[in-house]
């Protein structure tokens, strides 16, 4: 793919979206750590200095992608919760249904979870104050949107709703690396059934963690 120089704001925005789309496609093929600016530049058909005209670093590209994926996920989550959580259920059953729906939704988006896992240790490094501040402001908006969704189906959670929403994302991110164990660990599991007892399946573990967190955070009534 070869581009002519972008001369208008519309052309520049199209170029930025093309770079983001290519980075998104790469994340479908490889882990976050394998996405390099050199390979992104090659695939998008731009010299590396030209990519840097639009994004100051690889991390800046991935931060913007993370925000895009969060927005897309929250739009889907609204429909998933509407279908999966009955409003007339008792509070405990609603909490379990919400945790199950939320965990399945997050487990079905491994790239989002991997990016969230890399946020603090990788993505928020090698970026300017302006870029990270813009991302953090966007993150607060996404957290508010998620909090509103959770509160809609479990208003009993009250002031703990924001904490739970953030904890759900952090837990999903923390579990993301266990989805694809390294080859050496897989071989160890296969060679020693005793070790295989420690194989962690992130999806059911996430549902159990979110359910326990929700039930523990709900107010107790005498």
ABEGO torsion letter per residue (X at the ends): XBBBBBABAAAAAAAAAAAAAAAAAAAAABBAAABBAAAAAAAAGBBAAAAAAABABAAAAAAAAAAAAAAAAAAAAAAAAAAABBAABBAAAAAAAAAAAAAAAAAABAAAAAAAAAAAAAAABGBBAAAAAAAAAAAAAAAAAAAAAAAAABAAAEAAAAAAAAAAAAAAAAAAAAABBBAAAAAAAAABAAAAAABBBAAAAAAAAAAAAAAAABBBBX
